[in-house]
C-alpha cells in the first residue's frame, strides 16, 4: 500500500515541503525590498525557521528605513561650512599656569568628595577591550588599570575632605551583545548598559547580521536603562565618559573636572594635536556650535591646511574620546533630541552567507550631541601623557598593544626620574621602562617617598 502525505506537497527527496514563511511578515519585507531574507527558507530546519522569524520580527523596519534614507540623503550635504575652533574655546598646555592647574585640581577633588561625579565607558568591538592585557610587567588588564585609577582618585578626594570619607565613584560600562557576557564575567558589581543594533545582511541562513550602531547609542541606552535616574538619585551632577581602549586615560581626572566646572559649560572634551587619521573639532559656521568632523567626512584640503601665523594645522584639535557632561545636558539629549535623523555611513566588508560582502555600516557617535550643547569647552592634553589607544594588532604601524605599553612605561619612567629615582636596564631603555601602580600615583604625584634615591631595574612594577 502506498503511503500518502495529506496537506503537504512532497519534495524531490520524498520529504514534505516546509510551510511557507508567514505571509504578513513576507509582505512587510517586500515593502522594504528585504524579501531575500527568506531565500533559503526551504533548507532550514523547523527550529532555524523559528529563529529567523523571531529575528526579523524584532527589527523595527520603518525606523531602519527612515535612518537609511535620511543618512544617504545627507551625503555630500552633511558637512556645512565650518571654521577652526576659536582660541577662546580651548585651554592649551602652553598657556595653562600652575595656579590654574592647582585650582582646577582642588575644585575637581571637592566635587568628587561630594559624590557629584560618575564615570562611564563603552565597548563596541567583538572582544571586550577592557579585559585585554597589553603586556605590562604587572599583567594588569585595561579594566584593572582604570579601576585602580578611580580608586586612587577616591583616596585623593578623601584626603582633601576634612571628613576623610567620600562616596564611591559610580562606574558605568556600556556593552554590546557581543561583549556583554564576557564583560559581566570579568567584572563584578559594575553597572552595565545594553547597546542597540542595526544591520540587515544575512549572517547565516536564519540570522540577520547586526553590528553596534556606534557609541552614540549611549544616550538612548542611558534613558531606556533608567541610569540617568540612578545617577540623579546618587547626587551625580557630572559624567566623565572615556574610551576603554586608552591605556593612559586619566579616568575621573580632577583637573579636567575642575576646569569643566570652572567654565560652567554643558560639556567639555580633551583634545590633542593630530598625529594620525582622526576626527577633529570644528565650529559650525562663524559663531556656531563646536562639533567633530570624522576624518572620512573631511575634505582632503582640511586635513593638511596650515595656519600661516602658527605653522600648525588649521584644524588642529583632534577628538581623543575623553568627554565630560553635566547630567542636565545628558537628560536633554536622551529625552528631548531626535537621534534618528542622520547616521554616519562607512563601507565595510561584512561576513555573510555569500562570503564577505560590501555593506553600509550606520553609526552614531557621542560627539553628534555636541551640536546641541548650549556651551562647550576644549582642554588640550599631551598625547604622550594621556592618549595611548589600542586599536590595531601588533605589527601595525600605530595604536597597537606594544605601542600603548611602551608609552605607559616611558611616561612612568619619567615620573620616577622626576621623583629622584634611578633606572637600570638590560635591554635598550627605549624598548622598556617601569610601571607604577595607579594605587601609588594617579598622575605622577606623591612619588618622592617611594622613588627618591632608589634604583629600579626595568622592566618592573612599582607598587605598595
C-alpha positions as a Python dict, from the first residue, in 0.01 Angstrom:
ca = {
    (1, 'X'): (0, 0, 0),
    (2, 'X'): (139, 339, -98),
    (3, 'X'): (189, 592, 182),
    (4, 'X'): (23, 928, 136),
    (5, 'X'): (101, 1262, 297),
    (6, 'X'): (-209, 1472, 346),
    (7, 'X'): (-197, 1850, 339),
    (8, 'X'): (160, 1889, 219),
    (9, 'X'): (344, 1874, -108),
    (10, 'X'): (622, 1616, -139),
    (11, 'X'): (968, 1742, -221),
    (12, 'X'): (1206, 1585, -466),
    (13, 'X'): (1361, 1363, -198),
    (14, 'X'): (1027, 1236, -71),
    (15, 'X'): (1008, 1471, 229),
    (16, 'X'): (721, 1712, 291),
    (17, 'X'): (785, 2065, 172),
    (18, 'X'): (801, 2312, 460),
    (19, 'X'): (520, 2554, 528),
    (20, 'X'): (583, 2892, 362),
    (21, 'X'): (709, 3193, 562),
    (22, 'X'): (439, 3388, 746),
    (23, 'X'): (262, 3582, 473),
    (24, 'X'): (221, 3903, 672),
    (25, 'X'): (590, 3911, 757),
    (26, 'X'): (685, 3837, 397),
    (27, 'X'): (469, 4127, 279),
    (28, 'X'): (637, 4356, 532),
    (29, 'X'): (978, 4258, 397),
    (30, 'X'): (864, 4315, 39),
    (31, 'X'): (764, 4670, 131),
    (32, 'X'): (1129, 4739, 215),
    (33, 'X'): (1291, 4522, -53),
    (34, 'X'): (1419, 4267, 202),
    (35, 'X'): (1228, 3954, 99),
    (36, 'X'): (1557, 3780, 16),
    (37, 'X'): (1593, 3718, 390),
    (38, 'X'): (1373, 3412, 326),
    (39, 'X'): (1573, 3293, 23),
    (40, 'X'): (1698, 2978, 199),
    (41, 'X'): (1377, 2909, 390),
    (42, 'X'): (1327, 2562, 239),
    (43, 'X'): (1672, 2449, 354),
    (44, 'X'): (1620, 2540, 719),
    (45, 'X'): (1513, 2313, 1000),
    (46, 'X'): (1188, 2398, 1184),
    (47, 'X'): (1394, 2535, 1473),
    (48, 'X'): (1603, 2755, 1241),
    (49, 'X'): (1286, 2888, 1073),
    (50, 'X'): (1151, 2989, 1411),
    (51, 'X'): (1476, 3167, 1492),
    (52, 'X'): (1470, 3353, 1160),
    (53, 'X'): (1109, 3467, 1205),
    (54, 'X'): (1176, 3591, 1558),
    (55, 'X'): (1494, 3767, 1445),
    (56, 'X'): (1316, 3955, 1166),
    (57, 'X'): (1012, 4034, 1382),
    (58, 'X'): (1246, 4205, 1629),
    (59, 'X'): (1355, 4458, 1366),
    (60, 'X'): (1192, 4800, 1357),
    (61, 'X'): (1180, 4812, 976),
    (62, 'X'): (1019, 5160, 943),
    (63, 'X'): (1288, 5308, 1169),
    (64, 'X'): (1570, 5132, 986),
    (65, 'X'): (1431, 5252, 653),
    (66, 'X'): (1398, 5608, 781),
    (67, 'X'): (1754, 5608, 914),
    (68, 'X'): (1895, 5478, 585),
    (69, 'X'): (1701, 5726, 371),
    (70, 'X'): (1795, 6025, 586),
    (71, 'X'): (2158, 5923, 612),
    (72, 'X'): (2201, 5850, 241),
    (73, 'X'): (2022, 6172, 156),
    (74, 'X'): (2263, 6367, 375),
    (75, 'X'): (2575, 6250, 190),
    (76, 'X'): (2750, 6546, 41),
    (77, 'X'): (2535, 6780, 247),
    (78, 'X'): (2633, 6656, 593),
    (79, 'X'): (2928, 6892, 633),
    (80, 'X'): (2813, 7255, 627),
    (81, 'X'): (3053, 7548, 627),
    (82, 'X'): (3297, 7508, 916),
    (83, 'X'): (3556, 7724, 1084),
    (84, 'X'): (3851, 7640, 1308),
    (85, 'X'): (3775, 7630, 1678),
    (86, 'X'): (3816, 7977, 1834),
    (87, 'X'): (4119, 8009, 2059),
    (88, 'X'): (3896, 8127, 2341),
    (89, 'X'): (3726, 7786, 2349),
    (90, 'X'): (4047, 7593, 2423),
    (91, 'X'): (4268, 7567, 2728),
    (92, 'X'): (4608, 7496, 2575),
    (93, 'X'): (4902, 7340, 2754),
    (94, 'X'): (5132, 7633, 2678),
    (95, 'X'): (4911, 7899, 2839),
    (96, 'X'): (4792, 7689, 3134),
    (97, 'X'): (4953, 7815, 3454),
    (98, 'X'): (5050, 7619, 3762),
    (99, 'X'): (4794, 7822, 3956),
    (100, 'X'): (4525, 7720, 3706),
    (101, 'X'): (4611, 7352, 3738),
    (102, 'X'): (4619, 7360, 4117),
    (103, 'X'): (4289, 7547, 4135),
    (104, 'X'): (4116, 7306, 3895),
    (105, 'X'): (4265, 7002, 4073),
    (106, 'X'): (4128, 7116, 4412),
    (107, 'X'): (3791, 7208, 4265),
    (108, 'X'): (3763, 6871, 4091),
    (109, 'X'): (3856, 6681, 4408),
    (110, 'X'): (3596, 6879, 4603),
    (111, 'X'): (3321, 6781, 4355),
    (112, 'X'): (3434, 6418, 4372),
    (113, 'X'): (3438, 6424, 4752),
    (114, 'X'): (3077, 6544, 4738),
    (115, 'X'): (2974, 6247, 4521),
    (116, 'X'): (2898, 6461, 4215),
    (117, 'X'): (3098, 6261, 3955),
    (118, 'X'): (3023, 5936, 3775),
    (119, 'X'): (3243, 5779, 3507),
    (120, 'X'): (3143, 5565, 3211),
    (121, 'X'): (3284, 5389, 2908),
    (122, 'X'): (3151, 5191, 2614),
    (123, 'X'): (3251, 4864, 2449),
    (124, 'X'): (3177, 4819, 2082),
    (125, 'X'): (3417, 4566, 1936),
    (126, 'X'): (3361, 4192, 1909),
    (127, 'X'): (3601, 4149, 2202),
    (128, 'X'): (3572, 4341, 2530),
    (129, 'X'): (3887, 4552, 2509),
    (130, 'X'): (3879, 4635, 2878),
    (131, 'X'): (3965, 4272, 2954),
    (132, 'X'): (4273, 4298, 2731),
    (133, 'X'): (4631, 4274, 2863),
    (134, 'X'): (4884, 4491, 2678),
    (135, 'X'): (5187, 4310, 2821),
    (136, 'X'): (5267, 4524, 3126),
    (137, 'X'): (5505, 4388, 3392),
    (138, 'X'): (5209, 4364, 3633),
    (139, 'X'): (4995, 4168, 3387),
    (140, 'X'): (4705, 4403, 3459),
    (141, 'X'): (4418, 4443, 3213),
    (142, 'X'): (4294, 4781, 3093),
    (143, 'X'): (3990, 4744, 3318),
    (144, 'X'): (4207, 4683, 3625),
    (145, 'X'): (4427, 4984, 3549),
    (146, 'X'): (4119, 5204, 3512),
    (147, 'X'): (3958, 5066, 3828),
    (148, 'X'): (4274, 5140, 4026),
    (149, 'X'): (4288, 5494, 3889),
    (150, 'X'): (3930, 5551, 4001),
    (151, 'X'): (4018, 5416, 4345),
    (152, 'X'): (4324, 5640, 4363),
    (153, 'X'): (4114, 5947, 4282),
    (154, 'X'): (3866, 5848, 4553),
    (155, 'X'): (4152, 5830, 4804),
    (156, 'X'): (4291, 6166, 4694),
    (157, 'X'): (3945, 6319, 4731),
    (158, 'X'): (3910, 6164, 5076),
    (159, 'X'): (4245, 6314, 5179),
    (160, 'X'): (4124, 6656, 5065),
    (161, 'X'): (3799, 6619, 5258),
    (162, 'X'): (3804, 6703, 5627),
    (163, 'X'): (3560, 6418, 5691),
    (164, 'X'): (3809, 6170, 5545),
    (165, 'X'): (3536, 5981, 5357),
    (166, 'X'): (3387, 6019, 5009),
    (167, 'X'): (3110, 5826, 4833),
    (168, 'X'): (3239, 5571, 4580),
    (169, 'X'): (3257, 5700, 4223),
    (170, 'X'): (2989, 5510, 4021),
    (171, 'X'): (3138, 5335, 3718),
    (172, 'X'): (2901, 5258, 3429),
    (173, 'X'): (3008, 5032, 3141),
    (174, 'X'): (2816, 5019, 2813),
    (175, 'X'): (2836, 4689, 2626),
    (176, 'X'): (2710, 4543, 2301),
    (177, 'X'): (2558, 4193, 2278),
    (178, 'X'): (2900, 4084, 2151),
    (179, 'X'): (3079, 4198, 2467),
    (180, 'X'): (2816, 4182, 2739),
    (181, 'X'): (2857, 3825, 2866),
    (182, 'X'): (3237, 3831, 2869),
    (183, 'X'): (3240, 4170, 3040),
    (184, 'X'): (2998, 4058, 3310),
    (185, 'X'): (3214, 3752, 3376),
    (186, 'X'): (3522, 3972, 3405),
    (187, 'X'): (3372, 4240, 3628),
    (188, 'X'): (3154, 4218, 3932),
    (189, 'X'): (2915, 4482, 4073),
    (190, 'X'): (2951, 4707, 3771),
    (191, 'X'): (2651, 4885, 3618),
    (192, 'X'): (2625, 4772, 3257),
    (193, 'X'): (2407, 4908, 2976),
    (194, 'X'): (2283, 4723, 2668),
    (195, 'X'): (2364, 4854, 2321),
    (196, 'X'): (2115, 4863, 2033),
    (197, 'X'): (2200, 4715, 1693),
    (198, 'X'): (2142, 4794, 1330),
    (199, 'X'): (2232, 4594, 1015),
    (200, 'X'): (2041, 4392, 753),
    (201, 'X'): (2275, 4141, 589),
    (202, 'X'): (2220, 3769, 646),
    (203, 'X'): (2499, 3641, 868),
    (204, 'X'): (2360, 3285, 846),
    (205, 'X'): (2053, 3148, 664),
    (206, 'X'): (1849, 3206, 981),
    (207, 'X'): (2017, 3510, 1139),
    (208, 'X'): (2028, 3873, 1033),
    (209, 'X'): (2375, 4023, 1063),
    (210, 'X'): (2390, 4305, 1313),
    (211, 'X'): (2654, 4542, 1443),
    (212, 'X'): (2668, 4812, 1711),
    (213, 'X'): (2511, 5138, 1597),
    (214, 'X'): (2803, 5341, 1728),
    (215, 'X'): (2885, 5484, 2068),
    (216, 'X'): (2616, 5747, 2014),
    (217, 'X'): (2376, 5475, 2128),
    (218, 'X'): (2491, 5579, 2474),
    (219, 'X'): (2216, 5839, 2503),
    (220, 'X'): (1917, 5618, 2427),
    (221, 'X'): (2070, 5339, 2638),
    (222, 'X'): (2100, 5574, 2935),
    (223, 'X'): (1733, 5657, 2901),
    (224, 'X'): (1600, 5306, 2845),
    (225, 'X'): (1805, 5162, 3133),
    (226, 'X'): (1692, 5441, 3369),
    (227, 'X'): (2052, 5503, 3469),
    (228, 'X'): (2005, 5878, 3443),
    (229, 'X'): (1756, 5843, 3727),
    (230, 'X'): (2005, 5624, 3913),
    (231, 'X'): (2273, 5893, 3878),
    (232, 'X'): (2038, 6167, 3995),
    (233, 'X'): (1938, 5960, 4297),
    (234, 'X'): (2308, 5929, 4388),
    (235, 'X'): (2359, 6305, 4366),
    (236, 'X'): (2569, 6286, 4048),
    (237, 'X'): (2591, 6613, 3855),
    (238, 'X'): (2876, 6539, 3614),
    (239, 'X'): (2957, 6234, 3399),
    (240, 'X'): (3306, 6158, 3272),
    (241, 'X'): (3294, 5946, 2953),
    (242, 'X'): (3611, 5786, 2816),
    (243, 'X'): (3740, 5533, 2564),
    (244, 'X'): (3814, 5199, 2731),
    (245, 'X'): (4097, 5116, 2488),
    (246, 'X'): (4316, 5406, 2606),
    (247, 'X'): (4595, 5273, 2829),
    (248, 'X'): (4684, 5623, 2952),
    (249, 'X'): (4333, 5753, 3015),
    (250, 'X'): (4304, 5963, 3329),
    (251, 'X'): (3969, 5836, 3449),
    (252, 'X'): (3784, 6088, 3669),
    (253, 'X'): (4060, 6345, 3614),
    (254, 'X'): (4019, 6610, 3889),
    (255, 'X'): (4199, 6878, 3686),
    (256, 'X'): (3975, 6829, 3382),
    (257, 'X'): (3664, 6817, 3602),
    (258, 'X'): (3767, 7134, 3784),
    (259, 'X'): (3826, 7312, 3453),
    (260, 'X'): (3487, 7198, 3329),
    (261, 'X'): (3309, 7322, 3642),
    (262, 'X'): (3505, 7649, 3631),
    (263, 'X'): (3396, 7715, 3271),
    (264, 'X'): (3029, 7647, 3355),
    (265, 'X'): (2965, 7471, 3022),
    (266, 'X'): (2730, 7185, 2932),
    (267, 'X'): (3007, 6961, 2801),
    (268, 'X'): (3383, 6960, 2751),
    (269, 'X'): (3634, 6742, 2570),
    (270, 'X'): (4002, 6671, 2589),
    (271, 'X'): (4186, 6729, 2262),
    (272, 'X'): (4535, 6668, 2125),
    (273, 'X'): (4731, 6773, 1819),
    (274, 'X'): (4651, 6529, 1533),
    (275, 'X'): (4916, 6267, 1469),
    (276, 'X'): (4706, 6022, 1267),
    (277, 'X'): (4378, 5997, 1075),
    (278, 'X'): (4132, 6112, 1340),
    (279, 'X'): (3826, 6332, 1364),
    (280, 'X'): (3882, 6695, 1458),
    (281, 'X'): (3680, 6962, 1634),
    (282, 'X'): (3541, 7243, 1423),
    (283, 'X'): (3298, 7529, 1465),
    (284, 'X'): (2978, 7504, 1259),
    (285, 'X'): (2988, 7835, 1077),
    (286, 'X'): (3108, 8158, 1234),
    (287, 'X'): (2979, 8173, 1590),
    (288, 'X'): (2813, 7832, 1564),
    (289, 'X'): (2842, 7529, 1795),
    (290, 'X'): (3150, 7313, 1826),
    (291, 'X'): (3133, 6961, 1687),
    (292, 'X'): (3353, 6686, 1546),
    (293, 'X'): (3407, 6602, 1180),
    (294, 'X'): (3519, 6246, 1117),
    (295, 'X'): (3836, 6208, 910),
    (296, 'X'): (3645, 6019, 640),
    (297, 'X'): (3399, 6310, 609),
    (298, 'X'): (3662, 6583, 581),
    (299, 'X'): (3760, 6746, 257),
    (300, 'X'): (4118, 6645, 173),
    (301, 'X'): (4239, 7004, 200),
    (302, 'X'): (4111, 7029, 558),
    (303, 'X'): (4346, 6756, 676),
    (304, 'X'): (4660, 6942, 559),
    (305, 'X'): (4566, 7312, 567),
    (306, 'X'): (4821, 7513, 766),
    (307, 'X'): (4760, 7821, 980),
    (308, 'X'): (5024, 8057, 844),
    (309, 'X'): (5055, 8254, 1167),
    (310, 'X'): (5127, 7948, 1386),
    (311, 'X'): (5268, 7692, 1142),
    (312, 'X'): (5027, 7434, 1286),
    (313, 'X'): (4735, 7263, 1119),
    (314, 'X'): (4437, 7494, 1083),
    (315, 'X'): (4209, 7221, 1219),
    (316, 'X'): (4441, 7113, 1496),
    (317, 'X'): (4225, 6975, 1777),
    (318, 'X'): (4171, 6602, 1743),
    (319, 'X'): (3898, 6414, 1925),
    (320, 'X'): (4056, 6162, 2166),
    (321, 'X'): (3727, 6031, 2312),
    (322, 'X'): (3755, 6195, 2655),
    (323, 'X'): (3441, 6392, 2740),
    (324, 'X'): (3257, 6524, 3041),
    (325, 'X'): (2888, 6623, 3055),
    (326, 'X'): (2652, 6777, 3301),
    (327, 'X'): (2377, 6537, 3397),
    (328, 'X'): (2125, 6800, 3289),
    (329, 'X'): (2265, 6801, 2936),
    (330, 'X'): (2263, 6420, 2918),
    (331, 'X'): (1897, 6427, 3016),
    (332, 'X'): (1829, 6684, 2746),
    (333, 'X'): (1999, 6471, 2481),
    (334, 'X'): (1840, 6145, 2592),
    (335, 'X'): (1487, 6280, 2633),
    (336, 'X'): (1449, 6575, 2402),
    (337, 'X'): (1655, 6533, 2087),
    (338, 'X'): (1566, 6327, 1780),
    (339, 'X'): (1863, 6098, 1721),
    (340, 'X'): (1730, 5908, 1419),
    (341, 'X'): (1790, 6180, 1163),
    (342, 'X'): (2145, 6121, 1041),
    (343, 'X'): (2389, 5835, 1088),
    (344, 'X'): (2749, 5832, 972),
    (345, 'X'): (2799, 5597, 677),
    (346, 'X'): (3102, 5377, 616),
    (347, 'X'): (3153, 5098, 362),
    (348, 'X'): (3263, 4777, 532),
    (349, 'X'): (3330, 4419, 428),
    (350, 'X'): (3076, 4213, 623),
    (351, 'X'): (3074, 3832, 659),
    (352, 'X'): (2755, 3681, 519),
    (353, 'X'): (2615, 3355, 381),
    (354, 'X'): (2764, 3455, 44),
    (355, 'X'): (3109, 3527, 184),
    (356, 'X'): (3230, 3876, 259),
    (357, 'X'): (3004, 4136, 103),
    (358, 'X'): (3016, 4514, 96),
    (359, 'X'): (2764, 4680, 322),
    (360, 'X'): (2696, 5019, 473),
    (361, 'X'): (2763, 5049, 842),
    (362, 'X'): (2548, 5315, 1002),
    (363, 'X'): (2674, 5466, 1325),
    (364, 'X'): (2605, 5750, 1560),
    (365, 'X'): (2875, 5888, 1783),
    (366, 'X'): (2889, 6050, 2123),
    (367, 'X'): (3009, 6371, 1963),
    (368, 'X'): (2695, 6404, 1749),
    (369, 'X'): (2527, 6559, 2054),
    (370, 'X'): (2783, 6839, 2079),
    (371, 'X'): (2597, 7032, 1809),
    (372, 'X'): (2307, 7069, 2053),
    (373, 'X'): (2515, 7178, 2352),
    (374, 'X'): (2439, 7536, 2462),
    (375, 'X'): (2808, 7575, 2556),
    (376, 'X'): (3126, 7371, 2522),
    (377, 'X'): (3496, 7399, 2604),
    (378, 'X'): (3808, 7207, 2496),
    (379, 'X'): (4107, 7107, 2709),
    (380, 'X'): (4437, 7027, 2537),
    (381, 'X'): (4639, 6729, 2660),
    (382, 'X'): (4970, 6585, 2551),
    (383, 'X'): (4927, 6261, 2363),
    (384, 'X'): (5234, 6105, 2525),
    (385, 'X'): (5077, 6162, 2868),
    (386, 'X'): (4710, 6079, 2814),
    (387, 'X'): (4639, 5904, 2484),
    (388, 'X'): (4769, 5554, 2406),
    (389, 'X'): (4482, 5372, 2231),
    (390, 'X'): (4479, 5003, 2141),
    (391, 'X'): (4302, 4985, 1806),
    (392, 'X'): (4523, 4759, 1593),
    (393, 'X'): (4702, 4429, 1637),
    (394, 'X'): (5076, 4421, 1697),
    (395, 'X'): (5259, 4460, 1367),
    (396, 'X'): (5055, 4760, 1257),
    (397, 'X'): (5229, 5096, 1237),
    (398, 'X'): (5041, 5265, 1521),
    (399, 'X'): (4795, 5223, 1811),
    (400, 'X'): (4893, 4866, 1899),
    (401, 'X'): (4924, 4689, 2236),
    (402, 'X'): (5302, 4722, 2207),
    (403, 'X'): (5292, 5095, 2137),
    (404, 'X'): (5045, 5155, 2422),
    (405, 'X'): (5259, 4954, 2666),
    (406, 'X'): (5575, 5145, 2571),
    (407, 'X'): (5402, 5482, 2605),
    (408, 'X'): (5286, 5391, 2956),
    (409, 'X'): (5627, 5254, 3061),
    (410, 'X'): (5810, 5560, 2926),
    (411, 'X'): (5571, 5802, 3099),
    (412, 'X'): (5608, 5624, 3432),
    (413, 'X'): (5986, 5613, 3387),
    (414, 'X'): (5984, 5992, 3353),
    (415, 'X'): (5781, 6012, 3675),
    (416, 'X'): (6042, 5801, 3857),
    (417, 'X'): (6331, 6021, 3742),
    (418, 'X'): (6139, 6339, 3827),
    (419, 'X'): (6081, 6199, 4178),
    (420, 'X'): (6456, 6142, 4230),
    (421, 'X'): (6475, 5774, 4134),
    (422, 'X'): (6717, 5593, 3905),
    (423, 'X'): (6670, 5329, 3635),
    (424, 'X'): (6885, 5042, 3518),
    (425, 'X'): (6803, 4813, 3230),
    (426, 'X'): (6938, 4508, 3050),
    (427, 'X'): (6771, 4593, 2718),
    (428, 'X'): (6759, 4936, 2550),
    (429, 'X'): (6555, 5171, 2767),
    (430, 'X'): (6354, 5294, 2468),
    (431, 'X'): (6212, 4939, 2447),
    (432, 'X'): (6116, 4916, 2812),
    (433, 'X'): (6057, 5112, 3133),
    (434, 'X'): (5883, 5086, 3468),
    (435, 'X'): (5516, 5059, 3554),
    (436, 'X'): (5377, 5249, 3854),
    (437, 'X'): (5061, 5114, 4011),
    (438, 'X'): (4776, 5367, 3993),
    (439, 'X'): (4727, 5296, 4364),
    (440, 'X'): (5065, 5465, 4422),
    (441, 'X'): (5018, 5764, 4195),
    (442, 'X'): (4745, 5896, 3965),
    (443, 'X'): (4946, 6145, 3757),
    (444, 'X'): (5299, 6138, 3898),
    (445, 'X'): (5216, 6288, 4237),
    (446, 'X'): (5345, 6169, 4576),
    (447, 'X'): (5628, 5954, 4441),
    (448, 'X'): (5927, 6111, 4620),
    (449, 'X'): (5885, 5892, 4926),
    (450, 'X'): (5882, 5581, 4707),
    (451, 'X'): (6145, 5672, 4446),
    (452, 'X'): (6396, 5922, 4583),
    (453, 'X'): (6744, 5770, 4596),
    (454, 'X'): (6623, 5426, 4487),
    (455, 'X'): (6721, 5235, 4174),
    (456, 'X'): (6469, 5032, 3974),
    (457, 'X'): (6558, 4772, 3712),
    (458, 'X'): (6337, 4793, 3404),
    (459, 'X'): (6100, 4635, 3326),
    (460, 'X'): (5928, 4618, 3663),
    (461, 'X'): (5622, 4735, 3854),
    (462, 'X'): (5640, 4982, 4140),
    (463, 'X'): (5362, 4921, 4388),
    (464, 'X'): (5296, 4933, 4761),
}
